[in-house]
Amino acid sequence: MSFILLEHMFMAQFFILFCAVVTFALMACDPRPTELKQTASAWNQTSHTSQQAQHNAKDQSAS
């Protein structure tokens, strides 16, 4: 009885390891271009002048 339990535990561990290896390999070999993976940076966005004026007004009132 304990042999069957050990055999099932080994198969479960092997299955988990196999899934981890396959997942890592698929993520490493992702054929999508790198431009799609990168998120847009807030530093590169230009804000409108009205938003800048509101932000400056908030800064002046806070200090």
C-alpha positions in Angstrom: 0.0 0.0 0.0 2.7 2.5 0.9 4.6 1.6 -2.3 1.6 2.7 -4.4 1.3 5.9 -2.4 5.0 6.7 -3.0 4.6 5.9 -6.7 1.8 8.4 -7.0 3.7 11.0 -5.1 6.7 10.6 -7.4 4.4 10.9 -10.4 2.8 14.1 -9.0 6.2 15.6 -8.3 7.4 14.7 -11.8 4.2 16.2 -13.3 4.7 19.5 -11.4 8.4 19.6 -12.5 7.4 18.9 -16.1 4.8 21.7 -16.1 7.4 24.1 -14.6 10.0 23.3 -17.3 7.5 23.6 -20.1 6.2 26.9 -18.8 9.7 28.3 -18.4 10.6 27.1 -21.9 7.5 28.7 -23.4 8.1 32.0 -21.6 11.7 32.1 -22.7 10.9 31.4 -26.3 8.1 33.9 -26.6 8.1 35.0 -30.3 6.3 38.3 -29.6 8.3 41.4 -30.3 9.7 43.2 -27.3 7.7 46.4 -28.0 4.5 44.7 -27.1 5.8 43.5 -23.7 6.9 46.9 -22.5 4.4 49.1 -20.7 4.2 52.8 -21.5 6.2 55.0 -19.2 4.5 57.9 -17.5 7.8 59.9 -17.8 7.4 59.9 -21.6 3.8 61.2 -21.7 3.2 64.9 -22.2 0.4 66.4 -20.3 -1.9 69.1 -21.5 -1.2 72.7 -20.4 -4.5 72.9 -18.5 -3.4 69.8 -16.4 -0.1 71.5 -15.8 -1.8 74.7 -14.7 -4.0 72.7 -12.3 -1.0 70.8 -10.9 1.0 74.0 -10.4 -2.0 75.6 -8.6 -2.3 72.6 -6.3 1.5 72.8 -5.6 1.3 76.5 -4.7 -1.7 76.1 -2.5 -0.1 73.2 -0.6 3.0 75.2 0.3 
